Amino acid sequence: MKNLLRVALVVVLAAGALRSQPGSPTQTLPAVLAAMDQASQKFRSAQAEFKWDQFESAVNEHDVQEGAIYFQRRGGQLQMMAHVTSPANAEKYAHYDGSAVKLFEVAPNRVTEYDTRKNKDTVETFLILGFGGSGQDLQKSFTVSLDGAEEINGVNTARLLLLPRSEKARNVFDRIYLWINPSTGISVRQKFMEPQTGNYRDAWYTNIQLNGQLPRDAFRLPTNGRTQIVKPQG
C-alpha cells in the first residue's frame, strides 16, 4: 500500500493548479473550504507544467523532475497523466484511469501496472488534493487547519495543514501542506512530509489551463509491441 501511494504521487501528487491572479484577502478556513467546494463543482479538466522536488534527508539530495500533467473528470470518473521530460535520461509517463496506475519508463520500454481497485478511495484522496477535490471531502480524510498566509508567485495564498485521519495514510505522509488560492479554491503548491525521515516531496504548477480542451492523446501511453508489462503483486 505504501509503494502504491508513492506511485500515485508520481501521477499527480494529488495535484495542484495555479491561476495567475491575486488571491482574495479573505483567508478564514471556512471561506477557503467553501471556495474548494465551488471549484470542485465546476472542475472538468486541467493541464499544467510541473516541477517536483523529492528531498531525501539521509543523503541531503534533491531529485527534481519537470514535465506536463493532465487531468479529466467525466461522469464521476477521474483520469490523470503525467509526462516527466526532465531529466531527459529519465523520461517517463504515469497514468491513472480509476482502476490502475501505470508507470511507463521510456528507456527500458517497460510499463509497471499497479491495481488500485481495492484502495481506490485512498489513492484518489491523494490524487485530487487541491485539484478538483471539495473542501467537504478534504475534511472527511484529513484534520484540516489554517496554518497561515503566504505569497506564491504573486498569489496571496492560504496555507492549509492536513493531518491524515487513516493510519494507512499517516504511514506514508504524516503531514501535508496545501497553498490554496482563495479566489479559485485551487492549490498553487503542495508539500508531502514523510513520518520521521525528514523526506518530503514539494510540487509546484504553472501555466495552468482549467476546463479547456485537452490534447487528443493526453491519456495515451506511447508504448509499442516490444513494451514489457510488469504487474507487481501485493
Contacts in CASP RR format, 6 or more apart in sequence:
PFRMAT RR
TARGET T0000
AUTHOR 0000-0000-0000
METHOD contacts of the structure
MODEL  1
MKNLLRVALVVVLAAGALRSQPGSPTQTLPAVLAAMDQASQKFRSAQAEF
KWDQFESAVNEHDVQEGAIYFQRRGGQLQMMAHVTSPANAEKYAHYDGSA
VKLFEVAPNRVTEYDTRKNKDTVETFLILGFGGSGQDLQKSFTVSLDGAE
EINGVNTARLLLLPRSEKARNVFDRIYLWINPSTGISVRQKFMEPQTGNY
RDAWYTNIQLNGQLPRDAFRLPTNGRTQIVKPQG
1 119 0 8 1.000
1 122 0 8 1.000
1 168 0 8 1.000
1 172 0 8 1.000
2 171 0 8 1.000
2 172 0 8 1.000
3 114 0 8 1.000
3 232 0 8 1.000
4 101 0 8 1.000
4 114 0 8 1.000
4 116 0 8 1.000
4 119 0 8 1.000
4 123 0 8 1.000
5 122 0 8 1.000
5 123 0 8 1.000
5 126 0 8 1.000
5 169 0 8 1.000
5 172 0 8 1.000
5 173 0 8 1.000
6 172 0 8 1.000
7 94 0 8 1.000
7 101 0 8 1.000
7 103 0 8 1.000
7 112 0 8 1.000
7 114 0 8 1.000
8 96 0 8 1.000
8 101 0 8 1.000
8 116 0 8 1.000
8 123 0 8 1.000
8 126 0 8 1.000
8 127 0 8 1.000
9 126 0 8 1.000
9 192 0 8 1.000
9 201 0 8 1.000
10 82 0 8 1.000
10 84 0 8 1.000
10 92 0 8 1.000
10 94 0 8 1.000
10 101 0 8 1.000
10 103 0 8 1.000
11 80 0 8 1.000
11 81 0 8 1.000
11 82 0 8 1.000
11 94 0 8 1.000
11 95 0 8 1.000
11 96 0 8 1.000
11 101 0 8 1.000
11 127 0 8 1.000
12 69 0 8 1.000
12 71 0 8 1.000
12 80 0 8 1.000
12 82 0 8 1.000
12 96 0 8 1.000
12 126 0 8 1.000
12 127 0 8 1.000
12 128 0 8 1.000
12 131 0 8 1.000
13 52 0 8 1.000
13 126 0 8 1.000
13 129 0 8 1.000
13 190 0 8 1.000
13 192 0 8 1.000
13 201 0 8 1.000
13 203 0 8 1.000
14 125 0 8 1.000
14 126 0 8 1.000
14 127 0 8 1.000
14 128 0 8 1.000
14 129 0 8 1.000
14 130 0 8 1.000
14 131 0 8 1.000
14 190 0 8 1.000
15 46 0 8 1.000
15 69 0 8 1.000
15 71 0 8 1.000
15 80 0 8 1.000
15 127 0 8 1.000
15 128 0 8 1.000
15 129 0 8 1.000
15 130 0 8 1.000
15 131 0 8 1.000
15 190 0 8 1.000
15 203 0 8 1.000
15 205 0 8 1.000
16 48 0 8 1.000
16 129 0 8 1.000
16 130 0 8 1.000
16 131 0 8 1.000
16 186 0 8 1.000
16 187 0 8 1.000
16 188 0 8 1.000
16 189 0 8 1.000
16 190 0 8 1.000
16 203 0 8 1.000
16 205 0 8 1.000
17 46 0 8 1.000
17 48 0 8 1.000
17 130 0 8 1.000
17 131 0 8 1.000
17 184 0 8 1.000
17 186 0 8 1.000
17 187 0 8 1.000
17 188 0 8 1.000
17 205 0 8 1.000
17 208 0 8 1.000
17 210 0 8 1.000
18 48 0 8 1.000
18 152 0 8 1.000
18 153 0 8 1.000
18 155 0 8 1.000
18 181 0 8 1.000
18 186 0 8 1.000
18 188 0 8 1.000
18 205 0 8 1.000
18 206 0 8 1.000
18 208 0 8 1.000
19 155 0 8 1.000
19 181 0 8 1.000
19 183 0 8 1.000
19 184 0 8 1.000
19 186 0 8 1.000
19 188 0 8 1.000
19 208 0 8 1.000
19 210 0 8 1.000
20 153 0 8 1.000
20 155 0 8 1.000
21 155 0 8 1.000
21 181 0 8 1.000
21 183 0 8 1.000
21 184 0 8 1.000
22 154 0 8 1.000
22 155 0 8 1.000
22 156 0 8 1.000
22 183 0 8 1.000
23 155 0 8 1.000
23 156 0 8 1.000
23 157 0 8 1.000
23 181 0 8 1.000
23 182 0 8 1.000
23 183 0 8 1.000
23 184 0 8 1.000
24 31 0 8 1.000
24 35 0 8 1.000
24 156 0 8 1.000
24 182 0 8 1.000
24 183 0 8 1.000
25 156 0 8 1.000
26 182 0 8 1.000
27 146 0 8 1.000
27 148 0 8 1.000
27 149 0 8 1.000
27 156 0 8 1.000
27 158 0 8 1.000
27 182 0 8 1.000
28 146 0 8 1.000
29 144 0 8 1.000
29 145 0 8 1.000
29 146 0 8 1.000
29 158 0 8 1.000
29 160 0 8 1.000
31 182 0 8 1.000
32 146 0 8 1.000
32 158 0 8 1.000
32 160 0 8 1.000
32 180 0 8 1.000
32 182 0 8 1.000
32 185 0 8 1.000
33 135 0 8 1.000
33 136 0 8 1.000
33 138 0 8 1.000
33 139 0 8 1.000
33 144 0 8 1.000
34 135 0 8 1.000
35 180 0 8 1.000
35 182 0 8 1.000
35 183 0 8 1.000
35 184 0 8 1.000
35 185 0 8 1.000
36 130 0 8 1.000
36 132 0 8 1.000
36 133 0 8 1.000
36 134 0 8 1.000
36 135 0 8 1.000
36 138 0 8 1.000
36 180 0 8 1.000
36 185 0 8 1.000
36 186 0 8 1.000
37 134 0 8 1.000
37 135 0 8 1.000
37 136 0 8 1.000
38 185 0 8 1.000
39 132 0 8 1.000
39 133 0 8 1.000
39 184 0 8 1.000
39 185 0 8 1.000
39 186 0 8 1.000
40 132 0 8 1.000
40 133 0 8 1.000
40 134 0 8 1.000
40 135 0 8 1.000
40 137 0 8 1.000
41 134 0 8 1.000
42 211 0 8 1.000
43 73 0 8 1.000
43 131 0 8 1.000
43 132 0 8 1.000
43 133 0 8 1.000
43 210 0 8 1.000
43 211 0 8 1.000
44 72 0 8 1.000
44 73 0 8 1.000
44 74 0 8 1.000
44 211 0 8 1.000
44 212 0 8 1.000
45 70 0 8 1.000
45 71 0 8 1.000
45 72 0 8 1.000
45 73 0 8 1.000
45 210 0 8 1.000
45 211 0 8 1.000
45 212 0 8 1.000
45 214 0 8 1.000
46 70 0 8 1.000
46 71 0 8 1.000
46 131 0 8 1.000
46 208 0 8 1.000
46 209 0 8 1.000
46 210 0 8 1.000
46 211 0 8 1.000
47 68 0 8 1.000
47 69 0 8 1.000
47 70 0 8 1.000
47 71 0 8 1.000
47 208 0 8 1.000
47 209 0 8 1.000
47 212 0 8 1.000
47 214 0 8 1.000
47 215 0 8 1.000
47 218 0 8 1.000
48 68 0 8 1.000
48 69 0 8 1.000
48 205 0 8 1.000
48 206 0 8 1.000
48 207 0 8 1.000
48 208 0 8 1.000
48 209 0 8 1.000
49 66 0 8 1.000
49 67 0 8 1.000
49 68 0 8 1.000
49 69 0 8 1.000
49 205 0 8 1.000
49 206 0 8 1.000
49 207 0 8 1.000
50 66 0 8 1.000
50 67 0 8 1.000
50 68 0 8 1.000
50 69 0 8 1.000
50 82 0 8 1.000
50 203 0 8 1.000
50 204 0 8 1.000
50 205 0 8 1.000
50 206 0 8 1.000
51 64 0 8 1.000
51 65 0 8 1.000
51 66 0 8 1.000
51 67 0 8 1.000
51 203 0 8 1.000
51 204 0 8 1.000
51 206 0 8 1.000
52 64 0 8 1.000
52 65 0 8 1.000
52 66 0 8 1.000
52 201 0 8 1.000
52 202 0 8 1.000
52 203 0 8 1.000
52 204 0 8 1.000
53 62 0 8 1.000
53 63 0 8 1.000
53 64 0 8 1.000
53 201 0 8 1.000
53 202 0 8 1.000
53 203 0 8 1.000
54 62 0 8 1.000
54 63 0 8 1.000
54 64 0 8 1.000
54 65 0 8 1.000
54 199 0 8 1.000
54 200 0 8 1.000
54 201 0 8 1.000
55 61 0 8 1.000
55 62 0 8 1.000
55 63 0 8 1.000
55 198 0 8 1.000
55 199 0 8 1.000
55 200 0 8 1.000
55 201 0 8 1.000
55 202 0 8 1.000
56 62 0 8 1.000
56 63 0 8 1.000
56 199 0 8 1.000
57 197 0 8 1.000
57 198 0 8 1.000
57 199 0 8 1.000
58 197 0 8 1.000
64 86 0 8 1.000
65 84 0 8 1.000
65 86 0 8 1.000
65 87 0 8 1.000
65 90 0 8 1.000
66 84 0 8 1.000
66 85 0 8 1.000
66 86 0 8 1.000
67 82 0 8 1.000
67 83 0 8 1.000
67 84 0 8 1.000
67 85 0 8 1.000
67 86 0 8 1.000
68 82 0 8 1.000
68 83 0 8 1.000
68 85 0 8 1.000
69 80 0 8 1.000
69 81 0 8 1.000
69 82 0 8 1.000
69 83 0 8 1.000
69 205 0 8 1.000
70 80 0 8 1.000
70 81 0 8 1.000
70 82 0 8 1.000
70 214 0 8 1.000
70 215 0 8 1.000
70 218 0 8 1.000
70 219 0 8 1.000
71 78 0 8 1.000
71 79 0 8 1.000
71 80 0 8 1.000
71 131 0 8 1.000
71 132 0 8 1.000
72 78 0 8 1.000
72 79 0 8 1.000
72 80 0 8 1.000
72 214 0 8 1.000
72 218 0 8 1.000
72 219 0 8 1.000
73 79 0 8 1.000
73 132 0 8 1.000
77 98 0 8 1.000
78 96 0 8 1.000
78 98 0 8 1.000
78 124 0 8 1.000
78 127 0 8 1.000
78 128 0 8 1.000
79 95 0 8 1.000
79 96 0 8 1.000
79 97 0 8 1.000
79 98 0 8 1.000
79 219 0 8 1.000
80 94 0 8 1.000
80 95 0 8 1.000
80 96 0 8 1.000
80 127 0 8 1.000
81 93 0 8 1.000
81 94 0 8 1.000
81 95 0 8 1.000
81 96 0 8 1.000
81 218 0 8 1.000
81 219 0 8 1.000
82 93 0 8 1.000
82 94 0 8 1.000
83 91 0 8 1.000
83 92 0 8 1.000
83 93 0 8 1.000
84 90 0 8 1.000
84 91 0 8 1.000
84 92 0 8 1.000
84 93 0 8 1.000
84 94 0 8 1.000
85 91 0 8 1.000
89 107 0 8 1.000
90 105 0 8 1.000
90 107 0 8 1.000
91 105 0 8 1.000
91 106 0 8 1.000
91 107 0 8 1.000
92 103 0 8 1.000
92 104 0 8 1.000
92 105 0 8 1.000
92 106 0 8 1.000
93 102 0 8 1.000
93 103 0 8 1.000
93 104 0 8 1.000
93 106 0 8 1.000
93 221 0 8 1.000
93 222 0 8 1.000
94 101 0 8 1.000
94 102 0 8 1.000
94 103 0 8 1.000
94 104 0 8 1.000
95 101 0 8 1.000
95 102 0 8 1.000
95 104 0 8 1.000
95 219 0 8 1.000
95 221 0 8 1.000
96 102 0 8 1.000
96 116 0 8 1.000
96 123 0 8 1.000
96 127 0 8 1.000
97 219 0 8 1.000
98 116 0 8 1.000
98 120 0 8 1.000
98 124 0 8 1.000
99 115 0 8 1.000
99 116 0 8 1.000
99 117 0 8 1.000
99 120 0 8 1.000
100 113 0 8 1.000
100 114 0 8 1.000
100 115 0 8 1.000
100 116 0 8 1.000
100 117 0 8 1.000
101 113 0 8 1.000
101 114 0 8 1.000
101 116 0 8 1.000
101 123 0 8 1.000
102 111 0 8 1.000
102 112 0 8 1.000
102 113 0 8 1.000
102 114 0 8 1.000
102 221 0 8 1.000
103 111 0 8 1.000
103 112 0 8 1.000
103 113 0 8 1.000
103 114 0 8 1.000
104 110 0 8 1.000
104 111 0 8 1.000
104 221 0 8 1.000
104 222 0 8 1.000
104 223 0 8 1.000
104 227 0 8 1.000
105 111 0 8 1.000
105 112 0 8 1.000
106 222 0 8 1.000
108 228 0 8 1.000
109 223 0 8 1.000
109 224 0 8 1.000
109 226 0 8 1.000
109 227 0 8 1.000
109 228 0 8 1.000
110 227 0 8 1.000
110 228 0 8 1.000
110 229 0 8 1.000
110 230 0 8 1.000
111 221 0 8 1.000
111 223 0 8 1.000
111 227 0 8 1.000
111 228 0 8 1.000
111 229 0 8 1.000
111 230 0 8 1.000
112 230 0 8 1.000
112 231 0 8 1.000
112 232 0 8 1.000
113 229 0 8 1.000
113 230 0 8 1.000
113 231 0 8 1.000
114 232 0 8 1.000
115 231 0 8 1.000
116 123 0 8 1.000
122 166 0 8 1.000
122 168 0 8 1.000
122 169 0 8 1.000
125 137 0 8 1.000
125 141 0 8 1.000
125 169 0 8 1.000
126 169 0 8 1.000
126 173 0 8 1.000
129 138 0 8 1.000
129 162 0 8 1.000
129 176 0 8 1.000
129 178 0 8 1.000
129 187 0 8 1.000
129 190 0 8 1.000
130 138 0 8 1.000
130 178 0 8 1.000
130 180 0 8 1.000
130 185 0 8 1.000
130 186 0 8 1.000
130 187 0 8 1.000
130 190 0 8 1.000
131 186 0 8 1.000
131 187 0 8 1.000
132 186 0 8 1.000
135 144 0 8 1.000
138 144 0 8 1.000
138 162 0 8 1.000
140 165 0 8 1.000
141 164 0 8 1.000
141 165 0 8 1.000
141 166 0 8 1.000
141 169 0 8 1.000
142 162 0 8 1.000
142 163 0 8 1.000
142 164 0 8 1.000
142 165 0 8 1.000
142 176 0 8 1.000
143 162 0 8 1.000
143 163 0 8 1.000
143 165 0 8 1.000
144 160 0 8 1.000
144 161 0 8 1.000
144 162 0 8 1.000
145 160 0 8 1.000
145 161 0 8 1.000
146 158 0 8 1.000
146 159 0 8 1.000
146 160 0 8 1.000
146 161 0 8 1.000
147 159 0 8 1.000
147 160 0 8 1.000
147 161 0 8 1.000
147 177 0 8 1.000
148 158 0 8 1.000
148 159 0 8 1.000
149 156 0 8 1.000
149 157 0 8 1.000
149 158 0 8 1.000
149 159 0 8 1.000
150 157 0 8 1.000
150 159 0 8 1.000
150 179 0 8 1.000
151 157 0 8 1.000
152 179 0 8 1.000
152 188 0 8 1.000
152 189 0 8 1.000
153 188 0 8 1.000
153 206 0 8 1.000
155 181 0 8 1.000
155 188 0 8 1.000
156 181 0 8 1.000
156 182 0 8 1.000
157 179 0 8 1.000
157 180 0 8 1.000
157 181 0 8 1.000
157 182 0 8 1.000
157 188 0 8 1.000
157 189 0 8 1.000
158 179 0 8 1.000
158 180 0 8 1.000
158 182 0 8 1.000
159 177 0 8 1.000
159 178 0 8 1.000
159 179 0 8 1.000
159 180 0 8 1.000
160 177 0 8 1.000
160 178 0 8 1.000
160 179 0 8 1.000
160 180 0 8 1.000
161 175 0 8 1.000
161 176 0 8 1.000
161 177 0 8 1.000
162 175 0 8 1.000
162 176 0 8 1.000
162 177 0 8 1.000
162 178 0 8 1.000
163 170 0 8 1.000
163 174 0 8 1.000
163 175 0 8 1.000
164 170 0 8 1.000
164 173 0 8 1.000
164 174 0 8 1.000
164 176 0 8 1.000
170 195 0 8 1.000
171 195 0 8 1.000
172 194 0 8 1.000
173 192 0 8 1.000
173 193 0 8 1.000
173 194 0 8 1.000
173 195 0 8 1.000
174 193 0 8 1.000
174 194 0 8 1.000
174 195 0 8 1.000
175 193 0 8 1.000
176 190 0 8 1.000
176 191 0 8 1.000
176 192 0 8 1.000
176 193 0 8 1.000
177 189 0 8 1.000
177 190 0 8 1.000
177 191 0 8 1.000
177 193 0 8 1.000
178 187 0 8 1.000
178 189 0 8 1.000
178 190 0 8 1.000
179 187 0 8 1.000
179 188 0 8 1.000
179 189 0 8 1.000
179 190 0 8 1.000
180 186 0 8 1.000
180 187 0 8 1.000
180 188 0 8 1.000
181 187 0 8 1.000
181 188 0 8 1.000
186 208 0 8 1.000
186 210 0 8 1.000
188 204 0 8 1.000
188 205 0 8 1.000
189 202 0 8 1.000
189 203 0 8 1.000
189 204 0 8 1.000
189 205 0 8 1.000
190 202 0 8 1.000
190 203 0 8 1.000
191 200 0 8 1.000
191 201 0 8 1.000
191 202 0 8 1.000
191 203 0 8 1.000
192 200 0 8 1.000
192 201 0 8 1.000
192 203 0 8 1.000
193 199 0 8 1.000
193 200 0 8 1.000
194 200 0 8 1.000
END
